[in-house]
């Protein structure tokens, strides 16, 4: 008992020597969140440390990730990646793109490759219904999960990250007015973003429609569109018609 009292007294003396003993941890506020100096396309840029898609996922789920130190972020990403791996191995089977080996390698990698990031994006989509947009400003390319833009859902959470997963984008929300009332909160439309990027010369992987040549041709003609050959001067083939229809269907689905 005496020893315990001495320990308590020493502890109290230590507290008295702390110049910050009367200070409290500040309340969480968006003003405290670390961001980059500049945004792009009207979005706020958040730095990702560690540079992983799972970091973006945790930042979208846990507000502390926005202001916490590197140690907390690294531990949180590691622990949640391990939990996600166990969940994936128990629930995702029979998928050639998400094999046990690929999922394990992707979620345990210190610096995931592009292919491993796509695997992680596939896992998040399959288990958490979270979509991913990954952009590369240097090569002007973009890939998405789901890959088929005709399967895109505007109502699902979406992670926007750069190709190295060093930054994520956070879009300001806007209120939609309906009969004088704010009825819906919307963020960036993927369709609008893709349309802007395509005008800038970005390569967009539009889906390719399936079906017989006659079926595809009929659907394209019904829309009053004339497809072009992949190569200038070449004859328009079935693949050209299928690519044309796939793009039109994606454009209609995204509301462009």
C-alpha positions as CSV (number, residue, x, y, z in Angstrom):
1,X,0.0,0.0,0.0
2,X,2.8,2.4,0.9
3,X,4.6,1.7,-2.4
4,X,1.4,2.4,-4.3
5,X,0.9,5.7,-2.5
6,X,4.4,6.7,-3.4
7,X,3.8,5.8,-7.0
8,X,0.7,7.9,-7.1
9,X,2.5,10.9,-5.5
10,X,5.3,10.6,-8.0
11,X,2.7,10.5,-10.8
12,X,1.0,13.6,-9.5
13,X,4.3,15.4,-9.2
14,X,5.0,14.6,-12.8
15,X,1.7,16.0,-13.9
16,X,2.4,19.2,-12.0
17,X,5.6,19.7,-14.0
18,X,3.7,19.3,-17.3
19,X,3.3,22.9,-18.7
20,X,0.3,21.7,-20.7
21,X,-1.6,20.0,-17.8
22,X,-4.5,22.5,-18.1
23,X,-4.9,22.1,-21.9
24,X,-7.5,19.9,-23.5
25,X,-7.4,18.2,-26.8
26,X,-9.1,20.4,-29.4
27,X,-12.5,19.3,-30.7
28,X,-12.5,17.8,-34.1
29,X,-13.1,20.3,-36.9
30,X,-12.7,20.1,-40.6
31,X,-10.3,23.1,-40.3
32,X,-7.8,20.8,-38.6
33,X,-7.7,18.4,-41.5
34,X,-4.4,18.4,-43.4
35,X,-4.8,19.0,-47.1
36,X,-2.5,19.8,-50.0
37,X,-1.9,23.4,-51.0
38,X,-3.9,23.1,-54.2
39,X,-7.0,21.3,-55.4
40,X,-7.7,19.9,-58.8
41,X,-10.9,19.9,-60.8
42,X,-12.7,21.7,-57.9
43,X,-11.9,18.9,-55.4
44,X,-9.9,19.0,-52.2
45,X,-6.8,16.8,-52.2
46,X,-6.0,14.7,-49.1
47,X,-2.5,13.2,-48.8
48,X,-2.5,9.4,-48.2
49,X,0.1,8.1,-45.7
50,X,0.7,5.2,-46.2
51,X,0.2,5.5,-49.9
52,X,-2.5,2.8,-50.3
53,X,-6.1,2.6,-51.5
54,X,-7.0,1.1,-48.1
55,X,-5.8,4.4,-46.5
56,X,-8.3,6.3,-48.6
57,X,-10.9,3.8,-47.5
58,X,-10.1,4.3,-43.8
59,X,-10.0,8.1,-44.3
60,X,-13.5,7.9,-45.7
61,X,-14.7,5.9,-42.7
62,X,-12.7,7.3,-39.7
63,X,-12.5,11.1,-39.1
64,X,-9.4,10.6,-36.9
65,X,-7.5,9.5,-40.0
66,X,-7.7,13.0,-41.3
67,X,-5.8,14.5,-38.3
68,X,-4.0,11.6,-36.7
69,X,-0.3,11.1,-36.9
70,X,1.6,8.7,-39.2
71,X,1.8,6.0,-36.5
72,X,-1.9,5.9,-35.9
73,X,-2.7,5.9,-39.7
74,X,-0.2,3.1,-40.4
75,X,-1.5,0.9,-37.6
76,X,-5.1,1.5,-38.5
77,X,-4.5,0.7,-42.2
78,X,-2.5,-2.4,-41.3
79,X,-5.1,-3.8,-38.8
80,X,-8.1,-3.0,-41.1
81,X,-6.3,-4.5,-44.1
82,X,-5.7,-7.7,-42.1
83,X,-9.4,-7.8,-41.2
84,X,-10.4,-7.1,-44.8
85,X,-8.2,-9.9,-46.0
86,X,-9.8,-12.4,-43.6
87,X,-13.3,-11.2,-44.6
88,X,-12.4,-11.6,-48.3
89,X,-10.9,-15.1,-47.9
90,X,-14.0,-16.2,-46.1
91,X,-16.6,-14.6,-48.5
92,X,-15.0,-14.3,-51.9
93,X,-14.5,-17.6,-53.7
94,X,-14.5,-18.7,-57.3
95,X,-13.5,-15.4,-58.7
96,X,-10.6,-15.6,-61.1
97,X,-9.7,-11.9,-60.6
98,X,-9.9,-12.2,-56.8
99,X,-8.1,-15.4,-56.0
100,X,-6.8,-16.2,-52.6
101,X,-3.2,-15.6,-53.6
102,X,-3.9,-12.3,-55.3
103,X,-6.0,-10.9,-52.4
104,X,-3.4,-11.9,-49.9
105,X,-0.5,-10.4,-51.8
106,X,-2.4,-7.2,-52.5
107,X,-3.5,-6.5,-49.0
108,X,-0.2,-7.4,-47.4
109,X,2.0,-5.5,-49.9
110,X,3.9,-2.5,-48.4
111,X,3.7,-0.7,-51.8
112,X,0.9,-2.3,-53.9
113,X,1.4,-2.3,-57.6
114,X,-1.3,-1.0,-60.0
115,X,-2.6,-4.5,-60.5
116,X,-2.7,-5.1,-56.7
117,X,-4.5,-1.8,-56.2
118,X,-7.1,-3.0,-58.7
119,X,-7.5,-6.2,-56.7
120,X,-8.0,-4.2,-53.5
121,X,-10.6,-2.0,-55.3
122,X,-12.3,-5.2,-56.4
123,X,-12.4,-6.4,-52.8
124,X,-13.9,-3.1,-51.5
125,X,-16.5,-3.2,-54.2
126,X,-17.5,-6.8,-53.6
127,X,-17.5,-6.6,-49.8
128,X,-18.3,-2.9,-49.0
129,X,-20.1,-1.7,-52.2
130,X,-17.4,1.0,-52.5
131,X,-16.5,2.1,-56.0
132,X,-13.1,3.4,-57.1
133,X,-11.9,5.9,-59.7
134,X,-8.1,5.9,-60.2
135,X,-6.7,8.6,-62.4
136,X,-3.2,9.3,-63.9
137,X,-2.6,12.9,-64.9
138,X,0.7,12.1,-66.6
139,X,-0.6,9.5,-69.0
140,X,-4.1,10.9,-69.1
141,X,-5.7,7.6,-68.3
142,X,-8.3,6.4,-65.8
143,X,-9.6,3.0,-64.6
144,X,-12.6,2.3,-62.5
145,X,-14.2,-0.4,-60.4
146,X,-16.6,-1.5,-61.5
147,X,-14.8,-1.6,-64.9
148,X,-18.0,-1.5,-66.9
149,X,-19.3,2.1,-66.7
150,X,-22.8,0.8,-67.4
151,X,-22.7,-0.8,-63.9
152,X,-21.8,2.5,-62.1
153,X,-24.1,3.6,-59.3
154,X,-24.3,7.2,-58.3
155,X,-25.7,6.3,-54.9
156,X,-22.7,4.3,-53.8
157,X,-19.6,5.6,-52.0
158,X,-16.7,6.3,-54.3
159,X,-13.0,6.6,-53.6
160,X,-11.1,8.9,-56.0
161,X,-7.3,8.3,-55.9
162,X,-4.3,9.0,-58.1
163,X,-2.4,6.2,-59.8
164,X,0.2,6.0,-57.0
165,X,-2.4,6.2,-54.2
166,X,-0.5,9.2,-52.8
167,X,-3.6,11.5,-52.8
168,X,-7.3,11.2,-52.7
169,X,-10.0,13.6,-53.9
170,X,-12.8,14.9,-51.8
171,X,-15.6,16.6,-53.7
172,X,-17.6,19.4,-52.2
173,X,-21.3,18.4,-51.9
174,X,-24.0,20.4,-53.5
175,X,-27.7,20.6,-52.6
176,X,-30.3,19.9,-55.3
177,X,-33.4,22.0,-55.1
178,X,-36.7,20.4,-55.7
179,X,-39.9,22.5,-55.5
180,X,-38.0,25.1,-53.4
181,X,-36.7,22.5,-51.0
182,X,-33.3,20.8,-50.7
183,X,-34.1,17.2,-51.5
184,X,-30.8,15.6,-52.3
185,X,-27.1,16.0,-51.7
186,X,-24.8,15.2,-54.6
187,X,-21.1,15.1,-55.1
188,X,-19.1,15.0,-58.4
189,X,-20.8,13.1,-61.2
190,X,-18.5,10.6,-62.8
191,X,-20.2,11.1,-66.1
192,X,-19.5,14.9,-66.0
193,X,-15.9,14.3,-64.9
194,X,-15.2,11.7,-67.7
195,X,-16.8,14.0,-70.3
196,X,-14.4,16.8,-69.2
197,X,-11.4,14.5,-69.3
198,X,-12.3,13.1,-72.7
199,X,-12.4,16.6,-74.1
200,X,-8.9,17.1,-72.7
201,X,-7.7,14.0,-74.7
202,X,-7.8,11.4,-71.9
203,X,-8.2,7.7,-72.8
204,X,-11.5,6.3,-71.6
205,X,-12.1,2.6,-71.5
206,X,-15.6,2.5,-72.7
207,X,-17.4,-0.8,-72.5
208,X,-18.0,-3.0,-75.5
209,X,-21.5,-4.2,-76.2
210,X,-22.4,-7.8,-76.6
211,X,-24.7,-9.5,-78.9
212,X,-25.0,-10.6,-82.6
213,X,-23.9,-8.2,-85.3
214,X,-27.5,-7.6,-86.4
215,X,-28.6,-6.9,-82.8
216,X,-25.8,-4.4,-82.2
217,X,-26.3,-2.7,-85.6
218,X,-30.0,-2.3,-85.0
219,X,-29.5,-0.6,-81.6
220,X,-26.9,1.8,-83.0
221,X,-29.0,2.7,-86.0
222,X,-32.0,3.3,-83.7
223,X,-29.9,6.0,-82.0
224,X,-29.0,7.6,-85.3
225,X,-25.3,7.2,-84.8
226,X,-22.8,6.2,-87.5
227,X,-19.8,4.3,-86.0
228,X,-16.2,4.9,-87.2
229,X,-13.5,2.4,-87.9
230,X,-10.7,2.0,-85.3
231,X,-8.2,2.8,-88.1
232,X,-8.7,5.7,-90.6
233,X,-9.8,4.4,-94.0
234,X,-10.5,0.9,-92.8
235,X,-13.8,-0.9,-93.1
236,X,-16.2,-0.6,-90.2
237,X,-16.3,-4.0,-88.5
238,X,-18.4,-5.6,-85.8
239,X,-16.0,-4.6,-83.1
240,X,-16.4,-0.9,-84.1
241,X,-20.2,-1.2,-83.9
242,X,-19.9,-3.0,-80.5
243,X,-17.5,-0.3,-79.2
244,X,-19.8,2.4,-80.5
245,X,-22.9,0.9,-78.8
246,X,-21.0,0.3,-75.5
247,X,-20.0,3.9,-75.4
248,X,-23.5,5.1,-76.1
249,X,-25.0,2.8,-73.4
250,X,-22.4,4.1,-70.9
251,X,-23.1,7.7,-71.8
252,X,-26.9,7.1,-71.4
253,X,-26.3,5.4,-68.0
254,X,-24.0,8.1,-66.7
255,X,-26.4,10.8,-67.8
256,X,-24.0,12.6,-70.1
